[in-house]
Amino acid sequence: MSAPADRPAGTGPTTLLVIAKEPVPGRVKTRLTPPFTPDEAAQLAEAALSDTLRAVRAMPARRRVVVLDGRPGSWLPDGFEVRPQSAGGLDERLAAAFAGSAGPTLLIGMDTPQITPHLLAPALDAGAWDDCDAWFGAAEDGGFWALGLASPDPRLLRGVPMSTGRTGAAQRARLTAAGLRVRDLPPLRDVDTADDAERVAAAAPAGAFAATLARLTPVTGR
């Protein structure tokens, strides 16, 4: 059962981390430009982040943390802590996010606004970590959208090549090579390009992301 809209869901065994970037024009979703303008791309990024945080807020968690590059804005709902991202490459930033957490932790990004509480539930329910050391959600572009660790260890991420078509395979291989028992979440499409945006909006037509895309598309003639 989802929590009422005015307050987060209750507690659970797992800390939820959302690694995110402040939706500033020219700094987010640059691969959407063109066909979208930098301001429009930032609007889509903010909508994707809002949908993501809404889903996370509806799930039981020990803590809900936004690991943020930038400053929080009106898009941040109640019930979240904010922690700044570290410097360095993406592998170092993800490693640092896990280093700041203790106990079972699930990290997701802001590029999959189609996530739902139902989709996240297997990694967050009371038995999520029974006979399981890690959860992994592959992205359709070869990356990954979710990574959960029963015992956060930054060494499991440092040095994994990021932003390639083999990133997800390399990260999952790192987990299994360490002897971890891995369970998988469904693969999802990241929003990187305009085609991705259309497909993701179609998969989650009731969300803020789909509404924002629909509002922008007729105005700009796409």
N, C-alpha and C positions, 0 to 999 in steps of 0.2 A: 504494500500500500504506500502511495506517495505521501510525503508530508504536505500539510497545508502550505499554500503559496507564501504565507507571511512568515514562515520560519523554516529553518533547515530540518532535514530528517534527523533521527536520533543518532546515538553513537554506535559504532561497530568496531571490529578488531583492527581495521586498516586505516592508515593515513592516506589521504588522496592528495596528490600533487598535480597541479596544472601548470605546465611550463608555457609562458605566454610572453608576448611582446605588446607594449602599449600601442594601440592602433593610431599611429601618427602617419599622415600622408607622406609618401615617399620612403617610409621605413618598413612598411608591412605590405605583404602580398604584391610585391613588385612584378611578379610574373603575370599578374592580371592586367598589367599596363603595357601596351594596349590589350584589349579594346577599352578597358575602363580607365578613367583618369586616376591619378594618385589619391584624390579625395574620395572617389567612389570605391577604390580598392580598400581604403581605410574603413569606410562604412561597412563593407562586407566583412572585413576582419573583425570589427567590433561586434557585428551580429553573430559571427561564428563563435567568438569568445563568450558572448552572452548566452548562446544556446548551450555551450559546453558547461559553463558555470551553473546554469539552471539544472542540467542533468546531474552534475556532481552534488549540488545542494539537496537534491531529492533523495540521495542515497545515504545509508548509515555509514558513518566514518568516525574514526577516533579524532582526526583533525582534517581540516580542509585548508590547503595552502596554495596560493598562487605564487609561483616562482617567477618573478616579473623582471623583464628588461624594460625599464621606464618607470612611470609613475601611475598609481591607480587613479581611475576616473569614475564617472557616474555609472559605468558599466559593472562595477564591482558590487555585488549584493552583500548583505549582512551574512555573517557566519564563516567568513574566510579570513585567514591570516595572510599577510603579504611578506614575502621574503625576496630580497634582490637576487637576481642571477649573478653568478660569478663571471669573471673574465675568462677568455680563452675560447677554443673551438667548441663545437656543440658537444662532443664527447666529454670534455672537461666540465661544461656547464651542467650536463645531465648527471655526471658523476658527483658534482658538488651538491646538486639537489638531493640526491640520495644520501650523501654524507651528512646532511643536516637533518636526517630523519632517523628515528629508532623504531624497531619493530616492523611488522608487515606494512609495506608501502606500495601503492600503485601510482605510477606517473603516467599522465596522458598529455597530449598537446592540445592546441586550440584550433587545429586544422580539420577536425572531424566533427562539425556541428550536428551531424546526423546521429551521434551517440544518444542512447536512451538509458534510463535506469534499468530497464529489462536487459539490455545488452551488457551493462556493467555488472549486473547482479552476481554472476558466477564467481567473480573475483572479489566480491565484497561481502558475501553472506557469511554466516557463522562458521561454516565448514570449508571456507575457501582455501584454507592453508593446510587442511588435512591431507597428508601424503603429497604435498605440493610445496616446492621451494620457489617457484617463479611462474608468473603469468606473462603471456606474450601475445600482443595483437599486431599482426602483420599489416602493412599498408600495401595497397595494390600497385603502387609505384616502385616497390622493392624496399621501402623503408619499414618503419614500424610506428604505430600510433599509440601503443600502450606497452608498458613494462612494469611488472610487479615483482617485488623481491620480498621474501619472508624475512630475510636478514640483509638489509641494505649494505652493499659492499661496492664502493666506488671503483674498485679494480675491475669489476665486471663490465664497465663501460669505457674506461680510459683506453684509448688506442684503437677503438672500433672505428673504421672508416665511415664517416657520416656523409649524407647527401649523395649517395650513389645508388645504383640499381641493385647492389648487393648488400646494402647496409643491414636490412632486416635479417638476411641469411647469416651474415657475419655476427650480428648480435645474438641471434638464437644459438648459433654454434658456440659462441663464447659461454653461454649459460650451460649447455649440455657438456662442454669440455670440462667445466668446473664440477661436473657430477650432479647438477641440479635437476630435480624432477620438474619438468615444465608442462604447464597446461596452456592451451591456446584459446584466445578469444577470436571471434570472427574477423576475417580481413575486411578492412574498410578503405575507401578512397579518400585521400587527402585533397583539400582544395588548394591547388597550385595554379591551375590555368582556368580560362573562361569555360572550357569544356567540362573540367572538373566541377566548377561551380554549378553549372546547369544540372549535371548528374546528381550531385549531392543535394541540391535543392529539391529535385524530383523525389529523392529517397526520403526526405523529411519536409514535406510540403507545409506543415503546420508551424514550422519554426521561424524565428526572427531572421535567420539567414535567407530562407526562401522568400520571405516577405520583402526583405531588402533588395534581393536580386530582382524580384518582380517589379518593384518600384523603380529601380534604376534602368532596367532594360528598355521600357517604352520611351523613357525620357531621352535616352541617348541613341535611340534608333537601332538597337541591336536586336 
